[in-house]
Amino acid sequence: TGDEVFSTPLFTTWFNYLKTFNDKNPDKKESLLTSIHRYYQDHGVARIVEKAMTNPSTVKLANQLQDERYSRWLLNESSPKSAFYVFILTKPGADDVIRFRERPDRSKYLLQLEKVSDDLLSSPDFKRWAQYLDDFNAKYPDKQTSMSAVFRAYYTDDALENMLAAARKDPSTRDIASTLEKALFNV
């Protein structure tokens, strides 16, 4: 699957070639993200980054790749909903319990997850996504998106209530859980 691509000897050789190529051809530079994305797409890149974050020798590259993805999404006006899908829902086990619910306002079906990780609000991925949401809303005020709208797009009420109950017990997430609960359930 390529999850450990950064730690292979072939990657090191290829990466050195990429740097040399970019140095010698400044008008034809290719980014690390462009090269990797070509073969692994968003979901594969997300898995590669996640795996690379666990290896001290590849953390720097993983952060570089993640920062480049983040900047590119912002430049391309990628919605916070799409970014949430990549940051949060492409994680292993994120799609364990899925059902599709028919939307009354559309004929299409909407993905609804019935389970949310209890520690979602304290995860580094959530914090990075929340920063993306803030940056997106600041850069594109005419396309403002709320955190509650994104959560509603992906999770059932029961799943959200369970996640918020767990988050209220943790001092580090109590405030955001309270704010999110008010936005989601008007309490």
VEXDREN-2710 file (C-alpha; in Angstrom, 1 decimal):
% VEXDREN-2710
k/r/px/py/pz
1/THR/0.0/0.0/0.0
2/GLY/3.0/2.3/0.2
3/ASP/2.3/3.2/3.9
4/GLU/6.0/3.0/4.7
5/VAL/7.3/4.5/1.5
6/PHE/9.5/7.2/3.2
7/SER/11.6/4.6/5.0
8/THR/12.6/2.5/2.0
9/PRO/16.0/2.9/0.4
10/LEU/14.4/3.4/-3.0
11/PHE/12.5/6.4/-1.7
12/THR/15.8/8.0/-0.5
13/THR/17.3/7.5/-3.9
14/TRP/14.2/8.9/-5.6
15/PHE/14.0/11.9/-3.2
16/ASN/17.6/12.8/-3.8
17/TYR/16.9/12.7/-7.5
18/LEU/13.9/14.9/-7.1
19/LYS/16.0/17.5/-5.2
20/THR/18.7/17.4/-7.8
21/PHE/16.2/17.6/-10.7
22/ASN/14.5/20.7/-9.1
23/ASP/17.9/22.3/-8.5
24/LYS/19.0/21.9/-12.1
25/ASN/15.5/22.7/-13.6
26/PRO/14.0/25.5/-11.6
27/ASP/11.5/26.2/-14.3
28/LYS/10.3/22.6/-14.2
29/LYS/10.2/22.0/-10.4
30/GLU/8.0/19.2/-9.1
31/SER/7.0/19.1/-5.5
32/LEU/7.1/16.1/-3.2
33/LEU/3.3/16.2/-2.9
34/THR/2.7/16.2/-6.7
35/SER/5.0/13.3/-7.2
36/ILE/3.6/11.2/-4.4
37/HIS/0.0/12.2/-5.0
38/ARG/0.3/11.0/-8.6
39/TYR/0.6/7.4/-7.5
40/TYR/-1.2/7.3/-4.1
41/GLN/-4.0/9.9/-4.4
42/ASP/-5.4/11.6/-1.2
43/HIS/-6.2/8.5/0.8
44/GLY/-2.9/6.9/0.1
45/VAL/-1.0/10.1/0.9
46/ALA/-3.0/10.4/4.2
47/ARG/-1.9/6.8/5.2
48/ILE/1.7/7.5/4.2
49/VAL/1.8/10.7/6.3
50/GLU/0.1/9.0/9.3
51/LYS/2.6/6.1/9.2
52/ALA/5.6/8.5/8.6
53/MET/4.6/10.5/11.7
54/THR/5.3/7.4/13.9
55/ASN/8.9/7.1/12.7
56/PRO/11.3/9.6/14.1
57/SER/13.4/9.4/10.9
58/THR/10.5/10.4/8.6
59/VAL/8.6/12.9/10.8
60/LYS/10.2/15.9/9.1
61/LEU/9.2/14.7/5.6
62/ALA/5.7/13.8/6.8
63/ASN/5.3/17.3/8.2
64/GLN/6.6/18.8/5.0
65/LEU/4.2/16.8/2.9
66/GLN/1.3/17.6/5.2
67/ASP/2.1/21.3/5.2
68/GLU/2.2/21.3/1.4
69/ARG/-1.1/19.5/1.2
70/TYR/-2.6/22.0/3.6
71/SER/-1.3/25.0/1.6
72/ARG/-2.5/23.5/-1.7
73/TRP/-6.0/22.8/-0.3
74/LEU/-6.2/26.4/0.8
75/LEU/-5.0/27.7/-2.5
76/ASN/-7.5/25.6/-4.4
77/GLU/-10.3/26.5/-2.0
78/SER/-10.9/22.9/-0.9
79/SER/-13.8/22.9/1.4
80/PRO/-13.3/22.2/5.1
81/LYS/-15.8/19.3/4.6
82/SER/-13.4/17.7/2.1
83/ALA/-10.4/18.4/4.3
84/PHE/-12.2/16.8/7.2
85/TYR/-12.8/13.7/5.2
86/VAL/-9.1/13.4/4.4
87/PHE/-7.8/14.5/7.9
88/ILE/-10.2/12.4/10.0
89/LEU/-12.2/9.9/8.0
90/THR/-9.4/8.2/6.1
91/LYS/-7.9/7.0/9.3
92/PRO/-7.9/3.2/9.9
93/GLY/-11.1/2.1/11.5
94/ALA/-12.9/5.4/10.8
95/ASP/-15.4/3.7/8.6
96/ASP/-16.1/0.8/10.9
97/VAL/-19.8/1.6/11.4
98/ILE/-21.4/3.2/8.3
99/ARG/-24.9/3.6/7.1
100/PHE/-26.5/5.6/4.4
101/ARG/-29.4/7.9/5.2
102/GLU/-31.7/9.4/2.6
103/ARG/-31.8/13.2/2.8
104/PRO/-35.3/14.6/2.6
105/ASP/-34.1/17.5/0.5
106/ARG/-32.3/15.4/-2.0
107/SER/-32.7/12.1/-3.8
108/LYS/-29.1/11.2/-3.1
109/TYR/-27.9/9.3/-0.1
110/LEU/-25.6/10.8/2.6
111/LEU/-22.9/9.0/4.4
112/GLN/-23.6/8.9/8.1
113/LEU/-21.2/7.5/10.5
114/GLU/-22.7/6.0/13.7
115/LYS/-19.5/6.1/15.7
116/VAL/-17.1/8.9/16.5
117/SER/-13.8/8.4/18.3
118/ASP/-14.1/9.5/21.9
119/ASP/-10.8/11.3/21.7
120/LEU/-11.5/13.0/18.3
121/LEU/-11.4/16.5/19.7
122/SER/-8.0/16.0/21.4
123/SER/-6.4/14.4/18.4
124/PRO/-3.6/16.1/16.4
125/ASP/-5.5/15.5/13.2
126/PHE/-8.6/17.3/14.5
127/LYS/-6.5/20.2/15.7
128/ARG/-4.8/20.5/12.3
129/TRP/-8.2/20.3/10.6
130/ALA/-9.7/22.9/13.0
131/GLN/-6.8/25.3/12.1
132/TYR/-7.6/24.6/8.4
133/LEU/-11.2/25.5/9.0
134/ASP/-10.2/28.8/10.7
135/ASP/-7.7/29.6/7.9
136/PHE/-10.3/28.7/5.2
137/ASN/-13.0/30.9/6.8
138/ALA/-10.5/33.8/7.1
139/LYS/-9.3/33.6/3.5
140/TYR/-12.7/32.9/2.0
141/PRO/-15.3/34.8/4.1
142/ASP/-17.9/34.4/1.4
143/LYS/-17.6/30.6/1.7
144/GLN/-17.7/30.4/5.5
145/THR/-18.2/26.9/6.9
146/SER/-19.0/26.0/10.5
147/MET/-17.6/23.2/12.4
148/SER/-21.1/22.0/13.3
149/ALA/-22.1/21.8/9.6
150/VAL/-19.1/19.6/8.8
151/PHE/-19.9/17.3/11.8
152/ARG/-23.5/17.1/10.8
153/ALA/-22.5/16.1/7.3
154/TYR/-20.7/13.0/8.5
155/TYR/-22.1/11.9/11.8
156/THR/-25.4/10.9/13.4
157/ASP/-26.8/12.7/16.4
158/ASP/-26.2/9.7/18.6
159/ALA/-22.6/9.4/17.5
160/LEU/-22.1/13.1/18.2
161/GLU/-23.7/13.0/21.6
162/ASN/-21.5/10.1/22.7
163/MET/-18.4/11.8/21.5
164/LEU/-19.3/15.1/23.2
165/ALA/-20.1/13.3/26.5
166/ALA/-16.6/11.8/26.4
167/ALA/-15.0/15.1/25.5
168/ARG/-16.7/16.9/28.4
169/LYS/-15.0/14.6/30.8
170/ASP/-11.5/15.6/29.5
171/PRO/-10.4/19.0/30.8
172/SER/-8.4/19.6/27.6
173/THR/-11.5/19.3/25.4
174/ARG/-14.3/20.4/27.8
175/ASP/-14.6/23.9/26.3
176/ILE/-14.7/22.9/22.7
177/ALA/-17.1/20.1/23.5
178/SER/-19.4/22.7/25.2
179/THR/-19.2/25.1/22.2
180/LEU/-19.7/22.4/19.7
181/GLU/-22.7/21.0/21.6
182/LYS/-24.4/24.4/21.6
183/ALA/-23.9/24.8/17.9
184/LEU/-25.1/21.2/17.1
185/PHE/-28.0/20.9/19.5
186/ASN/-28.9/24.5/20.4
187/VAL/-28.5/23.8/24.1
END
